[in-house]
Amino acid sequence: MQSVREEESSSIDQEPRSCGDNSVWAHVSPLLSAACSDLNEGELIHGDNFNLFAAMSALEIMDPKMDSGMVSTFYSIDEAIESGFAPVPISSDRTVDVQCIIDIMDHLLACEATWHMGHSLAQTVFSCIYVLRPERTSSHALLHSFCRVIRATCRALVSVVSDARTNEEEDLFTMTYGLPFNGDEDGKGLLLLNAVEETICRQLRACKATSSKRRVLEELEPLQTNPQLEEGFCKALLCRIRFRKHFLHALNCMRRPQGRGLELARKHIAYCIAELESVLSSVEFLSLETVENGKNEMEESTTGSGRHPIGFDPNLNKRLSAPTPPRAIKLLSWKKAIDYYVKLLHNLDQICAFKLEPDLDAVLQFVVQFQKSRPDLVARAHLQVLIYNLIHR
């Protein structure tokens, strides 16, 4: 009796159904199953008008590499947040919390460098839930201010590359695809980060102070709970915060009209390079507890500690990445990201050192010499904008 009911229900499901808008939907699963059983490997069923162009543009449904609508882990950002994927604070243990924040900072650096190479913003920098929803971190001053500055930096870079129009069609650099990109509060990120930097500087001085001076600073709460790690964590955070701050300052100064901010931008660039050296030197302290990962894994890691960061999912915004099949993105390692930024900063310094004289021969000579260093998209965009403003001032 049960089998008869199942046959009846299956036959009912296969009957055409009217949707009320003069369209009729038919159940095609039996047809597809029969077709699949008759097809050999490599064969394809298609209509008469299916040509090579259609074949190149076709999407393979349910293939993760082709179908951007497939869900890997979470259906939405809200679901990821509700599942505890990106907690605030990250840990009740303040030492672990600081460790995780440094890992997030390092991974964001790798994501940003990968984005500069022409990959999607949605699958790199904005794969971080803390960057996507910075309002959630308002109770965590360090993480909140850092994410705000990251967003402001992305907006500044998209602006200059869009104005320069030096990116190629395959570069997804300027595509934002509906991401929450223009936050009104992002402009306050530098002010917030300055306040956080000042607090950490005081905490660093407190842990270095002698016993007599330490009594005066007893009211200052330490960064974390392990006194032996206090100095190392303070230094690791400060160099990352200062690099991020000076980098945004340099970008803003370079956009000032008539080259008025170029000298100041060079000072910020010099600070950035110095802070990156400090960031590199902090890896010895950060990787003390992760030596067991092995040298090869550390070389390919996107964090200085070698640990996996919390709050990142590259597939979270896959539906926003592009109307075409999503690219498989391999992030630059943390060390390669730092190498990229060192090269970028040197290129930007060359641009800032260029004398703004309306001499065509001098401009051409500088461009030819500049291209020998094989500058990347961001550096080329700044040079393009500078030359354009020089010609049209």
N, C-alpha and C positions, 0 to 999 in steps of 0.2 A: 504493500500500500504506500509505503514511504517513497519507494523508487518511482511509482506512478506520479506522485505529487511533485517529485523533483523534475521529472520529465515535463510535466505540465507547466511548472514554473519556468523552466529553461526555455520552453517553446514560447511562453508569453513574453519573456525577456527579449527573444529574438524578433518579435513582431515589431514593425515600424510604429513609432510613437509620434503623435502630433504635439508640437510645442506651443500651439496657440498663436504663432506668428506666421502662419501659412508655410512653415518649414517642417519637414518630417525627418526625424532621426531614426536610423536603422542600426541594429546591433550587428557589427561587422566582425566580431571575434571568431565565429566559425569560419568565415571566409578567409580571414588572415591565417588561421591555424591550418586550413587546407592548403593555402598557398605556400606556407612555410614548409609543409611536409613534402611538397613537390619541387621546391627550389634546391638547387645545388649550391655549394659554396661559391661566392663571387657573382651569383646571378641576381638580377634586379627586375622587379615589375614596375613598369612606368607607362605613362600615357604617350600618345603620338607626338605631343608637343614638348616632350622632355628632351632637352638638348644639353650640350656640354656646359653652357652657362648655368643652367638650372642644377646640373650635377655638382658644379663647384660651389653653388650657393646653398645647397640642401643641408639640412640639419638632421642628424641622426638622433631621434628621440630616445631618451633614457640612457644615452651614452654620456657619462659625466664630463668627458672632454668636449662634447658638442652641445649638450642640452644645458643651457644656463638656468633653466627652471628647476632642475633637480635639487633637492634639499639634502645636504650632507649631514648636518648635525642639528641645526635649529631652523625653524620656519621663519623666525623674526628676531630682531634685536631684543624685543621685550621678553620673548621666551628664553633667550640666552641669559638675560639679566635675572629673570625669575628662578632659573635653575642654579643660580649662584656662580655662573661662569666668570663674572667679573665683580667680585665682592668689594665693598668699600666699608671699612678699611680692608685691605687685602688679608691681613692676619691680625689676630688679637695680640700676638707676640710682636712687639715693636721691632725687634731685631730682624725677624723674618719679613716684616712689612717693608723695612728699608731695603733689604736685599731684593725683594720682588720689584720695588719701584726702580731700582738701578737696572734690573733686567729689562723692565719695560722701556726705560730710557734708551738702553743700548739697542733693543730690538726696533724701536721707532727710528733710530738712526739708520739701521740697515734697510728698513722699509722705505724711508725717505730717499736714500741713495738709489734704491731699486726703482722707485717712482721716477727719479730724474733720468733714468735710462730709457724712459718712454713707456713704462707699464702703467696700468690703471691705478688711479688714486684710490678707488674703492677696494682694490685687492691688496693694497700695500699699507699706506699710512692709516687709512680709514678702515682697516681690518681690526683696529683696536677699539673696543667698546668704550674705553675711557675717553678716547678722542671723539668718538661718535656722540657720546652723551656726557659732555663735561659737566653739566649741571648736577649730575649724580655725585661728583667728587668735591662739591663745594665745602664739605666738612673736612676735607683732607687738603690742606693748603698747598703742600708740596706737589702732589699729583695733579691737583686742579690747575695751578698756575702753569705747570709745565705743559699740560695738554692744551691750555689756551694759547700759549706761545707757539706750539707746534701748528695749531690751526691758523694762527696769524701768519706764520712763515709760509705755509702752503698757499695762502691767499696772495701773499706778496709775490711768490714765484709764478703762480698762474697768471697774475696780472702782467708781469714783465714779459713772459713768454708769449702771451696772447697779443701784447702790443708789438712785439718784435716780429711775430709770424715767421720764425725760423724753424719751427717744428715741421716734420714731415707728416704725411697722411697717416702713416702707421703708428706715429707717436700718440699715445693716449694721454699725454701729459696734461693738457688743458681740459680734458673731459671730466666733468664733475657728476653728471648723470643724477641730478636731484639730491645729492648728498647735502646734509645740513652744514653748508660751507661758510655762510656769511653770518656768523654769530655776532650779535651786537656787543657781547661781553668779551670777545676775543681781544679787542683793543686794549683792555685793561690787564692783559696777561703779563706784560712787562712790569707793570707796577706791582702786581702780586708776586711775581718772581723775584723782584728786588727785595721785597720784604722777607720772603723765605730765605734768600741768600744771606741777608743780614742776620737772621736768627741762627742759621747754621754756622756762620762765622763766629758768633758769640759762643755757640756750643763747642766749636773747635778750640777757641781760646780758653774756655773753661776746663776742657780735658787736658790742656797743656799747662795750665796754671799751677803754681806752687801751692802748698797747703795753706799759706797765709792768704793768698789771693783767692783761693778756691772758696774760702768762707764767704767772701763777698758775693761770689757767683752761685751760692748754694740754691738760691731761689730759681735759677734758670734750669728748666727741665732738660735732661740730656736727650740726644737724638734717639737713642735706643737703650736697652737695659744692660748691655754687656760693656763694662768700662774698658776692657782690653781692645774692643773693636771700635770704640767711639771715634778715635782719631782717623782710622782708615776709612770708615764710612762717611765721615764728614768731608774728607778730602775727595773721595770718589764722587760724592754728590755735588760738591762745589765746582769741580772742573766741568762736569756735565751741564750744570745750570749756567755757568758763565759762558761756555761755548754757545749754548742755545741763545742766550741773551745777546751776546756780541754779534752772532750771525744775523739775527733779525735786525739789529741796529745797522749793520753794514748794508743789508739789502735796502733798508729805508733811506739811508744816506745816499746810496747810489742813484736813487730815483729823484733826488732833489733837482729842481730845474737849473739849467746852465752849469751843471757840474759843481755846484756850490758845496756839495757834501762829499766830494771824492777824497779830499785829504783826511777828513774824519773817518770815512769808510776804511781807508788804509790802516788807521789805528785799530779799528775794530777787527779788521782781518788779521792783523798781527796778533791781537789777543786771542782770536779764534785758533790760530795755528799753535800758539803756546798752550792753550787749554787742551787741544787735542793730544799734545805730547803728554800732558798730565793724565788724560783719559787712558792712553795706552799704558802708562806706567802703573795704573791702578789695577791692571789685570792680574798682577801677581798676588795682590791682596784678595781680590774677589774670587779667584779660582782656587784658593787654598783648600776649600771643602769639596771641590769637584775634580780633584786630580784623577780620580778613578775613571773619568770619562775617556781618557786617552788623548794623545796628542792630535790625532787625525780629527776626532770629533770636535776638539777645541778649535782647530783651524777653520772648520766649517760652521761653527756655531755663530748665531746672530747676537750673542750676548758675551760680555767680557768674562762672566763667571762660568759660561758653558751650560747654564741651566736654561730650561725652556720657560719663556715668559708667560705670565698669566693675562688673560683677557683678550687674546688675539684669535681670530678665526678668518682666514682668507676667503672662505666661502660664504661669509655672512652677508656680503653685499654683491654676491655673484649676479643677482638679477639686475643690479644697477650698473654693472661694469660696462656693458655694451650690448647693442642689439645683435651682435655677431657672436659666434662661439667664444666662450671665455678662454683666455690664454692661460696656459700652464706657466705659472710664475715661479721661478727659483730665486729666492732672495739672496742678495749679496751677503757674504759673511760679514761679521762685525769688523774684522780687520780690513777687509777689502773696502768696506764702507768708509772707514777712516782714511784709507789711502785715496779713495775718490774725493773726499772732502778736502784733503790736503792739496790735491791737484786743482780742484775747483777754486780754492781760496787763493792759490798762487796765480791762477788765471785771472781772477777778479782783481787781484792786486796789480797785475800788468795793465788791466783796463783802467784802473784808477790812476795809475802813473802816467797814462797817455796825456800829452799836452793838447789841450783843446784849442788847436789852431786850424782855421779854415783853409788848410793847404792840402789840395787833393793828392799831391804826390806823397806827402807825409802820411796821410791817412791810408793810402794804398800800401805803402811800405809797411806800416804798422800791421795792417790786416794780414798781409802775406806772412810777416814774421810771426804773428799771433797764431795763425793756422798751423804752423809747423809743430806746435805743441799738442795738436789734435784736441782742441777744447770740446767739451760736451755741450749739451743743449742750453743749460742755464747760463754758462759763460758766454756763449755765442749770442744769446738773447740780450744780455746786458750790453755787449759791444754794439749790437745792432741799434738798440735804443739810444745809446750814447752818440753814435755817429749820426743817426737821424736828427736828434736834437741839435747837434752841432751844425748840421747843414741848414736846418730850418729856424735857427734862432735869429 
